[in-house]
Amino acid sequence: MAFDITAAVKELSNELTESSFKTAESLSKIGTEEVVDAMIGLLAHESPDTRFIAAKILGEIADNSKALLPLWETIHNVENKNIKGDLISALEGFDISDHYVDIFKLFLFGSFKVSLIAENLLDYKEFTITPRVIKKARKHWSHYANNVKQDEAFELQKSEIERRLLELNEYLEASDD
């Protein structure tokens, strides 16, 4: 018996139940273009739980590159402020190698949860680092540093960010050799 993707999407569009999580797991294992397209559609669903589960499924599908832009749009949608961290966690399953600056901005300007998840991505995902990427990261750091309270917590963060940026420069210089 074939798995009915349309029925599964309909189930995820209603109030989520225990079986919804099994359905989500099945959809992520199927991982076809039809599933990816359906989950992209659910990223705009009225229910934050459904948007989150769609992002989670997309993050677990191997061939998910076409969903990255819609996921970024969902992450930046103000309606998703309360689930932003959950949505960002789905980025773990994507190739975000060209998105260092986007993740760095989330690290700087995000809530506590968003910042922690973004920091984890910065630390453990592979990124394409170029002089332009470092320049943009420095620009965002400068903007952030000029617009926050300069207290003890800031000084701690400043040393961490400056170390991070220095390591990026050193990496770039070493790769030029």
CNS distance restraints for C-alpha pairs under 8 A (distance, minus, plus):
assign (resid   4 and name CA) (resid   8 and name CA) 6.26 0.50 0.50
assign (resid   5 and name CA) (resid   9 and name CA) 6.12 0.50 0.50
assign (resid   5 and name CA) (resid  27 and name CA) 7.47 0.50 0.50
assign (resid   5 and name CA) (resid  35 and name CA) 7.07 0.50 0.50
assign (resid   6 and name CA) (resid  10 and name CA) 6.21 0.50 0.50
assign (resid   7 and name CA) (resid  11 and name CA) 6.16 0.50 0.50
assign (resid   8 and name CA) (resid  12 and name CA) 6.37 0.50 0.50
assign (resid   8 and name CA) (resid  23 and name CA) 6.25 0.50 0.50
assign (resid   8 and name CA) (resid  24 and name CA) 7.95 0.50 0.50
assign (resid   8 and name CA) (resid  27 and name CA) 7.79 0.50 0.50
assign (resid   9 and name CA) (resid  13 and name CA) 6.18 0.50 0.50
assign (resid   9 and name CA) (resid  38 and name CA) 6.93 0.50 0.50
assign (resid   9 and name CA) (resid  39 and name CA) 7.89 0.50 0.50
assign (resid  10 and name CA) (resid  14 and name CA) 6.66 0.50 0.50
assign (resid  11 and name CA) (resid  15 and name CA) 7.79 0.50 0.50
assign (resid  11 and name CA) (resid  16 and name CA) 7.50 0.50 0.50
assign (resid  11 and name CA) (resid  20 and name CA) 6.65 0.50 0.50
assign (resid  12 and name CA) (resid  16 and name CA) 6.20 0.50 0.50
assign (resid  12 and name CA) (resid  20 and name CA) 6.13 0.50 0.50
assign (resid  12 and name CA) (resid  23 and name CA) 7.96 0.50 0.50
assign (resid  12 and name CA) (resid  24 and name CA) 7.79 0.50 0.50
assign (resid  12 and name CA) (resid  50 and name CA) 6.25 0.50 0.50
assign (resid  13 and name CA) (resid  42 and name CA) 7.47 0.50 0.50
assign (resid  13 and name CA) (resid  45 and name CA) 7.41 0.50 0.50
assign (resid  13 and name CA) (resid  47 and name CA) 8.00 0.50 0.50
assign (resid  13 and name CA) (resid  50 and name CA) 6.44 0.50 0.50
assign (resid  16 and name CA) (resid  20 and name CA) 5.50 0.50 0.50
assign (resid  16 and name CA) (resid  21 and name CA) 7.81 0.50 0.50
assign (resid  16 and name CA) (resid  49 and name CA) 7.58 0.50 0.50
assign (resid  16 and name CA) (resid  50 and name CA) 7.51 0.50 0.50
assign (resid  17 and name CA) (resid  21 and name CA) 7.18 0.50 0.50
assign (resid  18 and name CA) (resid  22 and name CA) 7.17 0.50 0.50
assign (resid  19 and name CA) (resid  23 and name CA) 6.18 0.50 0.50
assign (resid  20 and name CA) (resid  24 and name CA) 6.07 0.50 0.50
assign (resid  21 and name CA) (resid  25 and name CA) 6.19 0.50 0.50
assign (resid  22 and name CA) (resid  26 and name CA) 6.25 0.50 0.50
assign (resid  23 and name CA) (resid  27 and name CA) 6.20 0.50 0.50
assign (resid  24 and name CA) (resid  28 and name CA) 6.21 0.50 0.50
assign (resid  24 and name CA) (resid  53 and name CA) 7.23 0.50 0.50
assign (resid  24 and name CA) (resid  57 and name CA) 6.35 0.50 0.50
assign (resid  25 and name CA) (resid  29 and name CA) 6.31 0.50 0.50
assign (resid  25 and name CA) (resid  57 and name CA) 7.29 0.50 0.50
assign (resid  26 and name CA) (resid  30 and name CA) 6.20 0.50 0.50
assign (resid  27 and name CA) (resid  31 and name CA) 6.09 0.50 0.50
assign (resid  27 and name CA) (resid  35 and name CA) 6.56 0.50 0.50
assign (resid  27 and name CA) (resid  57 and name CA) 7.06 0.50 0.50
assign (resid  28 and name CA) (resid  35 and name CA) 7.85 0.50 0.50
assign (resid  28 and name CA) (resid  57 and name CA) 5.10 0.50 0.50
assign (resid  28 and name CA) (resid  58 and name CA) 7.00 0.50 0.50
assign (resid  28 and name CA) (resid  60 and name CA) 5.76 0.50 0.50
assign (resid  28 and name CA) (resid  61 and name CA) 5.42 0.50 0.50
assign (resid  29 and name CA) (resid  60 and name CA) 7.89 0.50 0.50
assign (resid  29 and name CA) (resid  61 and name CA) 7.02 0.50 0.50
assign (resid  30 and name CA) (resid  35 and name CA) 7.46 0.50 0.50
assign (resid  31 and name CA) (resid  35 and name CA) 5.79 0.50 0.50
assign (resid  31 and name CA) (resid  36 and name CA) 6.68 0.50 0.50
assign (resid  31 and name CA) (resid  61 and name CA) 5.22 0.50 0.50
assign (resid  31 and name CA) (resid  62 and name CA) 7.16 0.50 0.50
assign (resid  31 and name CA) (resid  63 and name CA) 7.36 0.50 0.50
assign (resid  32 and name CA) (resid  36 and name CA) 6.35 0.50 0.50
assign (resid  32 and name CA) (resid  63 and name CA) 7.99 0.50 0.50
assign (resid  33 and name CA) (resid  37 and name CA) 6.04 0.50 0.50
assign (resid  34 and name CA) (resid  38 and name CA) 6.15 0.50 0.50
assign (resid  35 and name CA) (resid  39 and name CA) 6.10 0.50 0.50
assign (resid  36 and name CA) (resid  40 and name CA) 6.13 0.50 0.50
assign (resid  36 and name CA) (resid  58 and name CA) 6.50 0.50 0.50
assign (resid  36 and name CA) (resid  61 and name CA) 7.92 0.50 0.50
assign (resid  36 and name CA) (resid  64 and name CA) 6.76 0.50 0.50
assign (resid  36 and name CA) (resid  67 and name CA) 6.98 0.50 0.50
assign (resid  37 and name CA) (resid  41 and name CA) 6.34 0.50 0.50
assign (resid  37 and name CA) (resid  67 and name CA) 7.91 0.50 0.50
assign (resid  38 and name CA) (resid  42 and name CA) 6.39 0.50 0.50
assign (resid  39 and name CA) (resid  43 and name CA) 6.38 0.50 0.50
assign (resid  39 and name CA) (resid  54 and name CA) 4.98 0.50 0.50
assign (resid  39 and name CA) (resid  55 and name CA) 7.25 0.50 0.50
assign (resid  39 and name CA) (resid  57 and name CA) 7.38 0.50 0.50
assign (resid  39 and name CA) (resid  58 and name CA) 6.74 0.50 0.50
assign (resid  40 and name CA) (resid  44 and name CA) 7.66 0.50 0.50
assign (resid  40 and name CA) (resid  54 and name CA) 7.19 0.50 0.50
assign (resid  40 and name CA) (resid  58 and name CA) 8.00 0.50 0.50
assign (resid  40 and name CA) (resid  67 and name CA) 6.25 0.50 0.50
assign (resid  40 and name CA) (resid  70 and name CA) 6.61 0.50 0.50
assign (resid  40 and name CA) (resid  71 and name CA) 7.65 0.50 0.50
assign (resid  41 and name CA) (resid  45 and name CA) 7.31 0.50 0.50
assign (resid  42 and name CA) (resid  50 and name CA) 6.69 0.50 0.50
assign (resid  42 and name CA) (resid  51 and name CA) 5.81 0.50 0.50
assign (resid  42 and name CA) (resid  54 and name CA) 5.93 0.50 0.50
assign (resid  43 and name CA) (resid  50 and name CA) 7.45 0.50 0.50
assign (resid  43 and name CA) (resid  51 and name CA) 4.53 0.50 0.50
assign (resid  43 and name CA) (resid  52 and name CA) 7.50 0.50 0.50
assign (resid  43 and name CA) (resid  54 and name CA) 6.03 0.50 0.50
assign (resid  43 and name CA) (resid  55 and name CA) 6.77 0.50 0.50
assign (resid  43 and name CA) (resid  70 and name CA) 7.64 0.50 0.50
assign (resid  43 and name CA) (resid  71 and name CA) 7.25 0.50 0.50
assign (resid  43 and name CA) (resid  74 and name CA) 6.51 0.50 0.50
assign (resid  44 and name CA) (resid  51 and name CA) 6.55 0.50 0.50
assign (resid  44 and name CA) (resid  74 and name CA) 7.35 0.50 0.50
assign (resid  45 and name CA) (resid  50 and name CA) 6.48 0.50 0.50
assign (resid  45 and name CA) (resid  51 and name CA) 5.91 0.50 0.50
assign (resid  46 and name CA) (resid  50 and name CA) 7.81 0.50 0.50
assign (resid  46 and name CA) (resid  51 and name CA) 7.84 0.50 0.50
assign (resid  47 and name CA) (resid  51 and name CA) 6.39 0.50 0.50
assign (resid  48 and name CA) (resid  52 and name CA) 6.09 0.50 0.50
assign (resid  48 and name CA) (resid  80 and name CA) 7.13 0.50 0.50
assign (resid  48 and name CA) (resid  83 and name CA) 7.07 0.50 0.50
assign (resid  49 and name CA) (resid  53 and name CA) 6.16 0.50 0.50
assign (resid  50 and name CA) (resid  54 and name CA) 6.06 0.50 0.50
assign (resid  51 and name CA) (resid  55 and name CA) 6.27 0.50 0.50
assign (resid  52 and name CA) (resid  56 and name CA) 6.14 0.50 0.50
assign (resid  52 and name CA) (resid  83 and name CA) 7.26 0.50 0.50
assign (resid  52 and name CA) (resid  86 and name CA) 6.61 0.50 0.50
assign (resid  52 and name CA) (resid  87 and name CA) 5.94 0.50 0.50
assign (resid  53 and name CA) (resid  57 and name CA) 6.12 0.50 0.50
assign (resid  54 and name CA) (resid  58 and name CA) 6.19 0.50 0.50
assign (resid  55 and name CA) (resid  59 and name CA) 6.16 0.50 0.50
assign (resid  55 and name CA) (resid  71 and name CA) 6.94 0.50 0.50
assign (resid  55 and name CA) (resid  87 and name CA) 6.13 0.50 0.50
assign (resid  55 and name CA) (resid  90 and name CA) 5.83 0.50 0.50
assign (resid  56 and name CA) (resid  60 and name CA) 6.48 0.50 0.50
assign (resid  56 and name CA) (resid  87 and name CA) 7.46 0.50 0.50
assign (resid  56 and name CA) (resid  89 and name CA) 7.97 0.50 0.50
assign (resid  56 and name CA) (resid  90 and name CA) 5.22 0.50 0.50
assign (resid  57 and name CA) (resid  61 and name CA) 6.52 0.50 0.50
assign (resid  58 and name CA) (resid  64 and name CA) 6.23 0.50 0.50
assign (resid  58 and name CA) (resid  67 and name CA) 7.10 0.50 0.50
assign (resid  58 and name CA) (resid  90 and name CA) 7.39 0.50 0.50
assign (resid  58 and name CA) (resid  93 and name CA) 7.76 0.50 0.50
assign (resid  59 and name CA) (resid  64 and name CA) 7.23 0.50 0.50
assign (resid  59 and name CA) (resid  90 and name CA) 4.85 0.50 0.50
assign (resid  59 and name CA) (resid  91 and name CA) 6.22 0.50 0.50
assign (resid  59 and name CA) (resid  92 and name CA) 6.70 0.50 0.50
assign (resid  59 and name CA) (resid  93 and name CA) 4.23 0.50 0.50
assign (resid  59 and name CA) (resid  94 and name CA) 6.07 0.50 0.50
assign (resid  60 and name CA) (resid  90 and name CA) 7.92 0.50 0.50
assign (resid  60 and name CA) (resid  93 and name CA) 5.75 0.50 0.50
assign (resid  61 and name CA) (resid  93 and name CA) 7.50 0.50 0.50
assign (resid  62 and name CA) (resid  93 and name CA) 7.74 0.50 0.50
assign (resid  64 and name CA) (resid  68 and name CA) 7.08 0.50 0.50
assign (resid  64 and name CA) (resid  94 and name CA) 6.93 0.50 0.50
assign (resid  65 and name CA) (resid  94 and name CA) 6.97 0.50 0.50
assign (resid  65 and name CA) (resid  95 and name CA) 7.28 0.50 0.50
assign (resid  66 and name CA) (resid  70 and name CA) 7.98 0.50 0.50
assign (resid  67 and name CA) (resid  71 and name CA) 6.06 0.50 0.50
assign (resid  68 and name CA) (resid  72 and name CA) 6.21 0.50 0.50
assign (resid  68 and name CA) (resid  94 and name CA) 7.14 0.50 0.50
assign (resid  69 and name CA) (resid  73 and name CA) 6.27 0.50 0.50
assign (resid  70 and name CA) (resid  74 and name CA) 6.15 0.50 0.50
assign (resid  71 and name CA) (resid  75 and name CA) 6.10 0.50 0.50
assign (resid  71 and name CA) (resid  87 and name CA) 7.79 0.50 0.50
assign (resid  72 and name CA) (resid  76 and name CA) 6.24 0.50 0.50
assign (resid  73 and name CA) (resid  77 and name CA) 6.11 0.50 0.50
assign (resid  74 and name CA) (resid  80 and name CA) 7.04 0.50 0.50
assign (resid  74 and name CA) (resid  87 and name CA) 7.92 0.50 0.50
assign (resid  75 and name CA) (resid  80 and name CA) 6.57 0.50 0.50
assign (resid  75 and name CA) (resid  84 and name CA) 5.72 0.50 0.50
assign (resid  75 and name CA) (resid  87 and name CA) 6.16 0.50 0.50
assign (resid  75 and name CA) (resid  88 and name CA) 6.82 0.50 0.50
assign (resid  76 and name CA) (resid  80 and name CA) 7.44 0.50 0.50
assign (resid  76 and name CA) (resid  84 and name CA) 7.95 0.50 0.50
assign (resid  77 and name CA) (resid  81 and name CA) 7.37 0.50 0.50
assign (resid  80 and name CA) (resid  84 and name CA) 5.63 0.50 0.50
assign (resid  83 and name CA) (resid  87 and name CA) 6.22 0.50 0.50
assign (resid  84 and name CA) (resid  88 and name CA) 6.07 0.50 0.50
assign (resid  84 and name CA) (resid 114 and name CA) 6.72 0.50 0.50
assign (resid  85 and name CA) (resid  89 and name CA) 6.23 0.50 0.50
assign (resid  85 and name CA) (resid 113 and name CA) 5.80 0.50 0.50
assign (resid  85 and name CA) (resid 114 and name CA) 4.54 0.50 0.50
assign (resid  85 and name CA) (resid 117 and name CA) 6.81 0.50 0.50
assign (resid  86 and name CA) (resid  90 and name CA) 6.97 0.50 0.50
assign (resid  87 and name CA) (resid  91 and name CA) 7.45 0.50 0.50
assign (resid  88 and name CA) (resid  92 and name CA) 7.84 0.50 0.50
assign (resid  88 and name CA) (resid 114 and name CA) 7.22 0.50 0.50
assign (resid  88 and name CA) (resid 117 and name CA) 7.07 0.50 0.50
assign (resid  88 and name CA) (resid 118 and name CA) 7.41 0.50 0.50
assign (resid  89 and name CA) (resid 117 and name CA) 6.43 0.50 0.50
assign (resid  90 and name CA) (resid  94 and name CA) 7.61 0.50 0.50
assign (resid  91 and name CA) (resid  95 and name CA) 7.89 0.50 0.50
assign (resid  91 and name CA) (resid  96 and name CA) 7.25 0.50 0.50
assign (resid  92 and name CA) (resid 121 and name CA) 6.97 0.50 0.50
assign (resid  92 and name CA) (resid 125 and name CA) 7.75 0.50 0.50
assign (resid  96 and name CA) (resid 100 and name CA) 7.39 0.50 0.50
assign (resid  96 and name CA) (resid 125 and name CA) 7.76 0.50 0.50
assign (resid  96 and name CA) (resid 126 and name CA) 7.72 0.50 0.50
assign (resid  96 and name CA) (resid 127 and name CA) 7.01 0.50 0.50
assign (resid  97 and name CA) (resid 125 and name CA) 7.41 0.50 0.50
assign (resid  97 and name CA) (resid 126 and name CA) 5.57 0.50 0.50
assign (resid  97 and name CA) (resid 127 and name CA) 3.87 0.50 0.50
assign (resid  97 and name CA) (resid 128 and name CA) 5.38 0.50 0.50
assign (resid  98 and name CA) (resid 127 and name CA) 6.10 0.50 0.50
assign (resid  98 and name CA) (resid 128 and name CA) 5.65 0.50 0.50
assign (resid  99 and name CA) (resid 103 and name CA) 6.31 0.50 0.50
assign (resid  99 and name CA) (resid 127 and name CA) 7.25 0.50 0.50
assign (resid 100 and name CA) (resid 104 and name CA) 5.99 0.50 0.50
assign (resid 100 and name CA) (resid 122 and name CA) 7.18 0.50 0.50
assign (resid 100 and name CA) (resid 127 and name CA) 6.11 0.50 0.50
assign (resid 100 and name CA) (resid 128 and name CA) 7.48 0.50 0.50
assign (resid 100 and name CA) (resid 129 and name CA) 7.71 0.50 0.50
assign (resid 100 and name CA) (resid 133 and name CA) 7.25 0.50 0.50
assign (resid 101 and name CA) (resid 105 and name CA) 6.09 0.50 0.50
assign (resid 101 and name CA) (resid 133 and name CA) 6.46 0.50 0.50
assign (resid 101 and name CA) (resid 136 and name CA) 6.77 0.50 0.50
assign (resid 101 and name CA) (resid 137 and name CA) 5.70 0.50 0.50
assign (resid 102 and name CA) (resid 106 and name CA) 6.47 0.50 0.50
assign (resid 103 and name CA) (resid 107 and name CA) 6.19 0.50 0.50
assign (resid 103 and name CA) (resid 118 and name CA) 5.67 0.50 0.50
assign (resid 103 and name CA) (resid 119 and name CA) 7.91 0.50 0.50
assign (resid 103 and name CA) (resid 121 and name CA) 7.44 0.50 0.50
assign (resid 103 and name CA) (resid 122 and name CA) 6.91 0.50 0.50
assign (resid 104 and name CA) (resid 108 and name CA) 6.27 0.50 0.50
assign (resid 104 and name CA) (resid 118 and name CA) 6.99 0.50 0.50
assign (resid 104 and name CA) (resid 119 and name CA) 7.65 0.50 0.50
assign (resid 104 and name CA) (resid 122 and name CA) 7.19 0.50 0.50
assign (resid 104 and name CA) (resid 137 and name CA) 6.85 0.50 0.50
assign (resid 105 and name CA) (resid 109 and name CA) 5.87 0.50 0.50
assign (resid 105 and name CA) (resid 110 and name CA) 7.61 0.50 0.50
assign (resid 105 and name CA) (resid 137 and name CA) 7.78 0.50 0.50
assign (resid 105 and name CA) (resid 140 and name CA) 6.79 0.50 0.50
assign (resid 106 and name CA) (resid 110 and name CA) 4.91 0.50 0.50
assign (resid 106 and name CA) (resid 114 and name CA) 6.60 0.50 0.50
assign (resid 106 and name CA) (resid 115 and name CA) 6.04 0.50 0.50
assign (resid 106 and name CA) (resid 118 and name CA) 6.08 0.50 0.50
assign (resid 107 and name CA) (resid 114 and name CA) 6.77 0.50 0.50
assign (resid 107 and name CA) (resid 115 and name CA) 4.11 0.50 0.50
assign (resid 107 and name CA) (resid 116 and name CA) 6.98 0.50 0.50
assign (resid 107 and name CA) (resid 117 and name CA) 7.78 0.50 0.50
assign (resid 107 and name CA) (resid 118 and name CA) 5.01 0.50 0.50
assign (resid 107 and name CA) (resid 119 and name CA) 5.75 0.50 0.50
assign (resid 108 and name CA) (resid 115 and name CA) 6.57 0.50 0.50
assign (resid 108 and name CA) (resid 141 and name CA) 7.41 0.50 0.50
assign (resid 108 and name CA) (resid 144 and name CA) 7.07 0.50 0.50
assign (resid 109 and name CA) (resid 115 and name CA) 7.32 0.50 0.50
assign (resid 109 and name CA) (resid 144 and name CA) 7.50 0.50 0.50
assign (resid 110 and name CA) (resid 114 and name CA) 5.08 0.50 0.50
assign (resid 110 and name CA) (resid 115 and name CA) 5.08 0.50 0.50
assign (resid 111 and name CA) (resid 115 and name CA) 5.83 0.50 0.50
assign (resid 112 and name CA) (resid 116 and name CA) 6.22 0.50 0.50
assign (resid 113 and name CA) (resid 117 and name CA) 6.28 0.50 0.50
assign (resid 114 and name CA) (resid 118 and name CA) 6.03 0.50 0.50
assign (resid 115 and name CA) (resid 119 and name CA) 5.99 0.50 0.50
assign (resid 116 and name CA) (resid 120 and name CA) 6.26 0.50 0.50
assign (resid 117 and name CA) (resid 121 and name CA) 6.34 0.50 0.50
assign (resid 118 and name CA) (resid 122 and name CA) 6.16 0.50 0.50
assign (resid 119 and name CA) (resid 123 and name CA) 6.12 0.50 0.50
assign (resid 120 and name CA) (resid 124 and name CA) 6.09 0.50 0.50
assign (resid 121 and name CA) (resid 125 and name CA) 5.36 0.50 0.50
assign (resid 129 and name CA) (resid 133 and name CA) 5.95 0.50 0.50
assign (resid 129 and name CA) (resid 134 and name CA) 7.18 0.50 0.50
assign (resid 129 and name CA) (resid 168 and name CA) 7.40 0.50 0.50
assign (resid 129 and name CA) (resid 172 and name CA) 7.05 0.50 0.50
assign (resid 130 and name CA) (resid 134 and name CA) 6.50 0.50 0.50
assign (resid 130 and name CA) (resid 172 and name CA) 7.00 0.50 0.50
assign (resid 131 and name CA) (resid 135 and name CA) 6.12 0.50 0.50
assign (resid 131 and name CA) (resid 172 and name CA) 7.61 0.50 0.50
assign (resid 132 and name CA) (resid 136 and name CA) 6.13 0.50 0.50
assign (resid 133 and name CA) (resid 137 and name CA) 6.13 0.50 0.50
assign (resid 134 and name CA) (resid 138 and name CA) 6.08 0.50 0.50
assign (resid 134 and name CA) (resid 165 and name CA) 7.08 0.50 0.50
assign (resid 134 and name CA) (resid 168 and name CA) 7.15 0.50 0.50
assign (resid 134 and name CA) (resid 169 and name CA) 7.40 0.50 0.50
assign (resid 135 and name CA) (resid 139 and name CA) 6.21 0.50 0.50
assign (resid 136 and name CA) (resid 140 and name CA) 6.33 0.50 0.50
assign (resid 137 and name CA) (resid 141 and name CA) 6.14 0.50 0.50
assign (resid 137 and name CA) (resid 165 and name CA) 7.93 0.50 0.50
assign (resid 138 and name CA) (resid 142 and name CA) 6.04 0.50 0.50
assign (resid 138 and name CA) (resid 165 and name CA) 7.50 0.50 0.50
assign (resid 139 and name CA) (resid 143 and name CA) 6.23 0.50 0.50
assign (resid 140 and name CA) (resid 144 and name CA) 6.08 0.50 0.50
assign (resid 141 and name CA) (resid 145 and name CA) 5.94 0.50 0.50
assign (resid 141 and name CA) (resid 161 and name CA) 7.89 0.50 0.50
assign (resid 142 and name CA) (resid 146 and name CA) 6.09 0.50 0.50
assign (resid 143 and name CA) (resid 147 and name CA) 6.44 0.50 0.50
assign (resid 144 and name CA) (resid 148 and name CA) 6.41 0.50 0.50
assign (resid 145 and name CA) (resid 150 and name CA) 7.91 0.50 0.50
assign (resid 145 and name CA) (resid 158 and name CA) 7.99 0.50 0.50
assign (resid 148 and name CA) (resid 154 and name CA) 7.91 0.50 0.50
assign (resid 149 and name CA) (resid 154 and name CA) 7.08 0.50 0.50
assign (resid 150 and name CA) (resid 154 and name CA) 5.53 0.50 0.50
assign (resid 150 and name CA) (resid 155 and name CA) 7.07 0.50 0.50
assign (resid 151 and name CA) (resid 155 and name CA) 6.39 0.50 0.50
assign (resid 152 and name CA) (resid 156 and name CA) 6.43 0.50 0.50
assign (resid 153 and name CA) (resid 157 and name CA) 6.26 0.50 0.50
assign (resid 154 and name CA) (resid 158 and name CA) 5.86 0.50 0.50
assign (resid 155 and name CA) (resid 159 and name CA) 6.30 0.50 0.50
assign (resid 156 and name CA) (resid 160 and name CA) 6.45 0.50 0.50
assign (resid 157 and name CA) (resid 161 and name CA) 6.08 0.50 0.50
assign (resid 158 and name CA) (resid 162 and name CA) 5.97 0.50 0.50
assign (resid 159 and name CA) (resid 163 and name CA) 6.05 0.50 0.50
assign (resid 160 and name CA) (resid 164 and name CA) 6.18 0.50 0.50
assign (resid 161 and name CA) (resid 165 and name CA) 6.16 0.50 0.50
assign (resid 162 and name CA) (resid 166 and name CA) 6.01 0.50 0.50
assign (resid 163 and name CA) (resid 167 and name CA) 6.12 0.50 0.50
assign (resid 164 and name CA) (resid 168 and name CA) 6.37 0.50 0.50
assign (resid 165 and name CA) (resid 169 and name CA) 6.32 0.50 0.50
assign (resid 166 and name CA) (resid 170 and name CA) 6.17 0.50 0.50
assign (resid 167 and name CA) (resid 171 and name CA) 6.02 0.50 0.50
assign (resid 168 and name CA) (resid 172 and name CA) 6.18 0.50 0.50
assign (resid 169 and name CA) (resid 173 and name CA) 6.13 0.50 0.50
assign (resid 170 and name CA) (resid 174 and name CA) 6.03 0.50 0.50
assign (resid 171 and name CA) (resid 175 and name CA) 6.15 0.50 0.50
assign (resid 172 and name CA) (resid 176 and name CA) 6.37 0.50 0.50
assign (resid 173 and name CA) (resid 177 and name CA) 6.80 0.50 0.50
